[in-house]
Amino acid sequence: MGQSRFENISDEQLEKYVKYLLGLSDKFNAAAYLSINEFIENFEYDASLYRKVVAPLNTKNLTILDWEYLYYIFKYNDPDNLPNPLDRPKIDSKNVCFTVEETIYRTTTREEDITTYIPDEIEVDYLSFLSNEDEIYPYEWDITFEDDDISSIDDSYFELDC
C-alpha cells in the first residue's frame, strides 16, 4: 500500500498549506458535513480550483490517498481553530469484499453409447421419450464438453470485514 504525499510534509508546512486551502474556498470547511466522495467531487468538477489546490505541491494530480488525507484533516480538525500540530490520519489497511450475484448459463454435452435395434439415425423425439420413460439417464453420461456463459449480473455490492 502506498501513502499520501502529505505524510512527508512537516507539521509547519502542512499547517501553512491547510490555511492556504481554507483561503481558497469554503468547500474545505464543508468536509465535516460531507462524505469522502462528495468532498472529492467538489474539486474534480472545478478545474480552476483544482489547479490552485495542487499548484503549491508541484504536481498536476492528487492520488486518492492524498484526497483521503486532506478529507481527514478538514473533517477532524476545526478549521476556525486549527490545533498545533494538526491531528493527522494514520495509514491503515481494510479488508473489503466485492460480491457479484450473477446468472450463469452452462452448456454441457454428455455422451454415451446406447444399445438399439434402430438401423437408421435415432430421432431426437425418440431419445426424449426414452429419457422421460427412464430408459436412459443422460445426466449420468460422461461429460465431453462444458462452457459457461455469464449472461447477466443480477446484483453487485461491496462488503467490509467479510
Order of alpha helices (4+ residues) and beta strands (2+ residues): alpha-alpha-alpha-alpha-beta-alpha-beta
